[in-house]
């Protein structure tokens, strides 16, 4: 079965950096686009980064562009999110996500990892 397991969250000061990892299993990783979302208390879930299967293309919303970088290692079935210049408003649970490329286009989520940006 599909499993997505995030790690790397924690407490960091404003301006600091964190690197999140998402270890995937149960599917042909290189065929799947992978995404990172975040959800802060009282707010809607927000897409923060997406990467194609081969890793050749990425996209980010303006809120994180230039600060966050998504990457993947298809040999290790792992996707990463490097977060630099962190701000208090980046505080959220960060979740790994994928959607199967074939019908019925199943959506899968990890359990999430907490990122807290505070002095």
C-alpha positions in Angstrom: 0.0 0.0 0.0 1.1 3.6 -0.6 2.9 5.2 2.4 4.3 8.7 2.7 6.3 9.4 5.8 7.5 12.9 6.5 10.4 13.9 8.8 12.6 16.9 9.5 10.2 19.3 11.2 10.9 21.2 14.3 11.4 24.6 16.0 13.5 27.1 14.2 14.2 30.8 14.7 13.0 33.4 12.1 15.5 33.5 9.3 16.6 29.9 9.9 16.4 26.9 7.6 14.9 23.4 7.7 14.9 20.5 5.4 11.9 18.2 5.3 11.9 14.7 3.8 9.1 12.5 2.6 9.9 8.8 2.2 7.6 7.1 -0.2 6.7 3.4 -0.7 4.2 1.2 -2.3 4.2 2.7 -5.8 6.5 3.5 -8.7 7.8 6.7 -7.3 9.4 8.1 -10.5 6.0 8.1 -12.3 4.3 10.3 -9.7 4.3 14.1 -9.3 5.0 14.9 -5.7 3.8 17.9 -3.7 4.2 19.6 -0.3 1.3 21.3 1.3 1.0 23.1 4.6 -1.9 23.7 7.0 -1.8 26.3 9.8 -4.5 26.3 12.6 -7.7 27.9 11.3 -6.4 28.2 7.7 -7.0 26.2 4.6 -4.5 23.7 3.4 -2.0 25.5 1.0 0.1 24.0 -1.8 3.7 25.1 -1.3 5.7 23.1 -3.9 5.2 20.6 -6.6 7.7 18.6 -8.7 7.3 16.4 -11.7 8.2 12.7 -11.7 11.6 13.1 -13.4 12.2 16.2 -11.2 12.7 18.4 -14.3 10.0 20.9 -13.4 8.9 22.6 -10.2 6.4 25.2 -9.2 5.8 27.4 -6.1 3.3 30.0 -4.9 4.5 33.5 -4.5 4.4 33.1 -0.7 7.4 30.8 -0.7 9.1 31.4 -4.1 12.8 32.1 -3.7 12.8 30.7 -0.2 11.6 27.0 -0.6 13.1 24.4 -2.9 11.5 21.1 -3.7 13.7 18.2 -5.0 13.6 14.5 -5.2 15.8 11.4 -5.3 14.1 8.8 -7.3 16.7 6.2 -6.4 15.8 6.7 -2.8 12.0 7.2 -3.3 12.3 10.4 -1.3 11.2 14.0 -1.9 12.6 16.9 0.0 11.6 20.5 0.9 14.5 22.8 1.7 13.1 25.9 3.5 15.3 28.9 3.9 14.7 32.4 5.4 11.8 31.0 7.4 9.2 33.4 8.8 6.7 33.0 11.6 3.9 32.8 9.1 5.5 29.6 7.7 4.5 27.9 10.9 2.2 25.0 10.0 2.0 21.2 9.7 3.7 20.3 6.4 2.3 17.3 4.5 3.6 15.3 1.6 1.1 14.5 -1.1 0.8 12.6 -4.3 -1.9 11.6 -6.8 -1.8 8.5 -8.9 -1.2 9.2 -12.6 -3.8 6.7 -13.7 -7.6 6.4 -13.0 -9.0 6.6 -10.4 -6.4 9.2 -9.6 -6.2 8.3 -5.9 -4.9 11.0 -3.6 -2.4 10.1 -0.9 -1.3 12.1 2.2 1.4 11.6 4.7 0.8 12.2 8.4 2.5 15.6 8.4 5.4 17.1 10.3 5.2 20.3 12.4 7.3 23.3 11.6 7.3 26.1 14.1 9.1 29.4 13.4 9.5 31.4 16.5 12.1 33.3 18.5 
